[in-house]
Amino acid sequence: MARKKAALDFEQSLSDLQQLVERLETGELSLEDSLSAFEQGIGLTRDCQAALAQAEQKVLILMERDGELQPAPFDPDPQA
C-alpha cells in the first residue's frame, strides 16, 4: 500500500507542478501571486526529485547481486 501511496503522491505533485507552470506562463498573476506560486513550485519540484531519487535507489538495490550491479536488459513491455 505504501508504494501505491508514494506513486500517487508523486503523480499528484507532478500534476500540481504542471498546473502551477501553466498558471505562471499565462502572465495573468500578480507579482505576489507569481512569487507564491513559484515558491510552491520549488517545494513540489523538490518533492518530485526526492521521490525519483528514492526510486532510483530501490532499482539499484534490486539490481545488485553479491555486492555488484548486474546488467539487465530493459524490456518495457515483456508481454508484447
matplotlib code that plots the C-alpha trace (Angstrom):
import matplotlib.pyplot as plt

x = [0.0, 2.9, 4.2, 0.9, 0.6, 4.1, 3.3, 0.1, 1.8, 4.4, 1.8, -0.2, 2.8, 3.8, 0.2, 0.1, 3.5, 2.3, -0.8, 1.4, 3.6, 0.6, -0.7, 2.6, 3.0, -0.3, 1.3, -2.0, -0.9, 0.1, 3.7, 2.8, 0.8, 3.5, 6.1, 3.8, 3.2, 6.9, 7.7, 5.1, 6.5, 10.0, 8.6, 6.8, 9.9, 12.0, 9.3, 9.4, 13.2, 13.3, 10.7, 12.7, 16.0, 14.4, 13.0, 16.5, 18.0, 15.4, 16.2, 19.9, 19.3, 17.1, 19.7, 22.6, 23.8, 26.7, 27.8, 28.0, 25.5, 24.4, 23.4, 19.9, 18.1, 15.3, 12.1, 9.3, 6.5, 7.5, 4.0, 4.4]
y = [0.0, 2.4, 2.0, 2.9, 5.9, 7.1, 6.8, 8.6, 11.4, 11.7, 11.8, 14.4, 16.5, 16.4, 17.3, 20.2, 21.4, 21.3, 23.3, 25.9, 26.3, 26.8, 29.5, 31.2, 31.0, 32.9, 36.0, 37.0, 36.5, 39.5, 39.7, 38.5, 35.6, 34.7, 34.6, 32.4, 30.0, 29.9, 29.1, 26.3, 25.0, 24.8, 22.7, 20.4, 20.1, 19.1, 16.5, 15.0, 14.9, 13.2, 10.6, 9.9, 9.6, 7.1, 5.1, 5.1, 3.8, 1.0, 0.0, -0.1, -2.2, -4.7, -5.0, -5.6, -9.2, -10.2, -6.6, -5.8, -4.4, -6.8, -5.6, -6.5, -5.9, -3.4, -4.6, -2.0, -4.4, -8.1, -9.2, -7.6]
z = [0.0, 0.8, -2.8, -4.3, -2.0, -2.9, -6.6, -6.2, -4.2, -6.9, -9.7, -7.8, -7.1, -10.7, -11.8, -9.3, -10.6, -14.2, -13.3, -11.5, -14.5, -16.8, -14.4, -14.3, -18.1, -18.7, -17.2, -15.6, -12.0, -9.9, -8.7, -5.2, -6.6, -9.0, -6.2, -4.1, -7.0, -7.7, -4.1, -4.1, -7.4, -5.8, -3.0, -5.4, -7.5, -4.5, -3.5, -7.0, -7.2, -3.8, -4.9, -8.1, -6.2, -3.8, -6.8, -8.4, -5.1, -5.0, -8.6, -7.8, -4.7, -6.7, -9.4, -7.0, -6.7, -4.4, -3.9, -7.7, -10.1, -12.7, -16.1, -17.1, -20.4, -20.4, -21.8, -21.0, -22.1, -21.6, -22.8, -26.2]

ax = plt.figure().add_subplot(projection="3d")
ax.plot(x, y, z, "-o")
ax.set_aspect("equal")
plt.show()
